[in-house]
Amino acid sequence: MNQDYSNEKIEKVKNEYFKLLEVNPNRRDNGNWGEEILVKGNLVQEIKDLRDKYCKIEKETDTCKKVEVGGKLELVDDGSNRKSLIRIKEMLTGNGDTINLGENNSNEILFHTHPNAFGTWNKLSPPSEYDLFHSIMLGTEGKNQVNLVWDKHGVYIYYLYPSFVNELKGKKIIKKVANRLIEILRYTKMGWGFFYKNKDYPTQYSSFSSYRNLLKEMGFYVDYKKFSKNKSEGNIIGDIIFIKPK
């Protein structure tokens, strides 16, 4: 089925999203709202290894049995100019391609893994529509949860911009609206290169920067850090740095 990912359709869907949430489409987060967080390379490597262990490749295919792992990460102040994530504090295994971390404390930094995507999709696996929608629901409680997602090639970091949390706080989202919001979040994600090199989708926006900019307009901070090897240390994956809200 040919989907319309033209700029006109994207704009229409985005405006529907704002209307459903009753939020300001012209919000801006300027100024000193975030702080740098360092993720130690050995922790990046450890969770990558977990992701690969639970993503068992099927024989003669490039897909894998979908099992996600996740949990809480320990954040410490090591006396430098930034705080550091140093180890897994709690971990659990999900049920197939879903995992319920059951955590809504904004002070905790969570992680989970995404197995390979299936079929004609490319192998990047960003936060799902359910991941993003859960962030919205926490936002209605005035909470902003920082999540890190490991896929085959790197780490996604996502949460809500502080101004978006301020707008969402106290709102009630009924089931009908919730279902439509999830559909919109799925649609916008699918528009970003998921039918990679598929001629049936010639008008999709196919770069991560385009998708990231769209999500920013929709209230989400999303970044992606590709794994980088430190050859001087024997091809060990290097540290990554991201911004989290204060």
N, C-alpha and C positions, 0 to 999 in steps of 0.2 A: 504494500500500500504506500503510495507516494504522499509523504507529509510535506506541508508547506512551512519551510523555515526561512521565508523571506523576511527582510527587515520590517516590512509592514506588519506581517503576522506576529513577529516577535514583539513589536511595540504594542500591538493590540492585546496580546496575552499578558504582557507586563503591566499594562494599565488595569486590566481585570484583576490582577494580583493585588495591586495597590487598593483597588476599590473593595475587594473582599476583606482586606485587613484594616481598611479605614485608616491608612497611614499616609504620610506626606511623601510624594514621589521625589521631592527635591531636597531631601535631607543631606547634610554634609558632616563628615567627621574630620574636623581640622584640629590642629594643635597637638598637645602632648597627651594623647589618650592611650598610648601603648608603651611597652617596655620589651627589650630584647631578651630572649630566652635561648640558651645554648642547649642543644641535645648532643650529648657525648657520642662520638662515633661508635664506641663499643655497644651502646644501647641501640643505636640505629641498626647495627649489624645483628644484634641479638634478636630484635623483633623481625627483621628481614628473614632471618633463619627460621623463626617460628612460622612466619607467613608461608615460606617455601615448604616447610615440613608438613603443614596442614593443607597445602595446595598440591595434592598428589596428582601428577600428570597421568592421564589415561593413556593406555598403549595406542600408538599410532595416531594420536590427536595432540592438539596444543591447548586443550582445555583441561580442567582439573576438577576433582571432587571438591565441592565448595564447603569448606569448614573455616569459620572465622574464629579468631582468638582475640581477646581484648582485656582491658582492665585499667588500673590506675598507675600513673607514673609518679615517681618521687621527685619533687622540686626542692632544691636546696640553694641557699645563699652561700656561695663559696668565697666571698670576700672580694670578688672581682667586680667589674662594672655591670655584670649581668648575672642573673640566676641561671642554674643549670638543672636539666633533667638528667638524672644519673642512673636510675634503675627502675625495674618493674616492681611496684609496691604490692599490687594484687593482680591476679590473672585468672580468667575463666575461659572455657571453650564454649562456643555457640552451638546452635542447632542448625547444621548445614550452613546456608548462606545468610543466616540471621543471627544476631547476638543482642541480648538485652543486658546492658551493663547496670541498669537499675540505679543510676547515680544522678542526682540533680544538685549537687553541691558545686557552686561556681568556683570554689577554691581548689577543687580537684581538677587535674589535667588527665583526660582519658585517652586511650588509644584502642584501635582495633584494626584488623587486617582485612583486605579484600582480595579474594582469589581472582584468577584470570577471568575476563569476560568471555562469553561464548560466541560461536558461529562467526559471522562476518564482522563482528565488532572488533575494534582494535583492542589492544591489551592494556590500555589505561583504565583504571577503575576508581573514579573520583567518589566523593561522598554521594550516597544515594539520595533519592528524593525523600526517603524516610529519615535518613540522617539529618537532612536540612530541616524537614518539617518538625522533628523532635526539638531542634534548636528553637524554632518559632514558639512551640508550646511552652518551653522553659522560659522564653522571653516574656510570655504573658504573665509569668510568675515573678518577673523582674530578675531572672537568673540568666547568666551568660556562660555557657559551658564551652571550654576549649577542648577540641578533639583533634587527634592526630590519626591519620589513616595511612597504613602501609599498603601499597600495591606492588606490582612486579618491578617497577622502575624507580619508585621514589616514595616520598611522604607528602600527603596533603595535610594542611592545617586549616581548620575552619571554626568559625564562631560568628556571633552577630556583632555588628558595629554597635558601640554603646548608645548612639542616638536612636537606633532601631529598637533596642531593648526599652528605652525610655518611652517610645511610642506604643510598644506592644503591652507594656505592663498594665495589668488590670482588665485586658480585653477578654471576652468570652468567645471562643470559636466553636460553633455548633458543628455537628457531624457532617452536614451537607457541605458547609464551607470547607471543612477540613479535607474532605474527599476531593474537592475541586482544587484546593491548594496543592495537594499531592500530585494530582494530574498535571498541573502547571509546572511544578518542579521537575517532574519526569520529562515533560515535553522539552523544557529548556535544556536539560541534561542531554537528552537524545539528539538535540540539534548540534551539539558540540562533537562532531567527528566520530560518533559512535558507529555509524555505518561507514566505516573507513574505506575510502576509494569505491564506494557504492554509487554507481551512476544513477540510481533511482532518486538520489538526494542531492541534486546539483546546487541547491540554494542554501544548504546548511552553512552555518558559520563553523569553521573547522579548526580554529586555533584556540589554545587554552587561554591566551590573553583576551580573546573576544568573550569567551565564556566567563572568565573571571570578572571582566568589566561589567557584564550583564548581572552577575550575582552581586557585585558591589552595589549596583543601582537598586537591587532588590533587598539590600540590607545585610548581605553576607560578606564577611572577610574570608577569602579562600586563597591559599597560596600552595605552591607545589615545589618541593625540593627534590630534584633528581639525585639518585645515589651517585656519589663520586668516589673514585678509588684513590687512596693515598699510596702511590707506588713506593715511596721512600720507606713506608712501614709494611711492605709486603702486600700491597693491594687491599689493605683494610679500608672499609668505608669510612669516610671522613665525618667530622662534626657537621651539624646543620644549625642555622640560627633562624629564628622566626620572631614575629611580634605578637605579643598577647596583650589584651586589655588590662589596665591596672585595676 
